[in-house]
Amino acid sequence: MDRRGRACLRAPHCCPQAHQEALKVEWQNFLNLCICQESQLQHVEDYRRVSRAGLGRAGREGTMRISGAKAPHKNDRGASL
């Protein structure tokens, strides 16, 4: 589909330049959406693979630190808040 879209953009048309530019922008937006979707699906696959591995509590806390999330806070008696 991507090849066909790019070929369509390169093909000479009898439509006005403004319409051609608008069409080019729409195809670029569609391509960007496809790239985002592909990336999201890869992240979902990675998450499922890691969650199936059963890393346990230490693994989850390590993942939380890597992603920038903070570990749960505890009060001065050690209880979770």
WOHU-V146542 format. One line per field, one symbol per residue. ss: DSSP state (2 for helix, 1 for strand, 0 for the rest). psi: psi as a letter, one per 40 degrees, with the letter a starting at -180 (. if undefined). A space follows every 10 residues. Layout:
ss->???
psi->???
This chain:
ss->0222222222 0000002222 2222222222 2222222222 2222222222 2220022222 2222222000 0001000001 0
psi->dddddddddd ihieiidddd dddddddddd dddddddddd dddddddddd ddegeadddd ddddddeeii iiiiaeeeii .
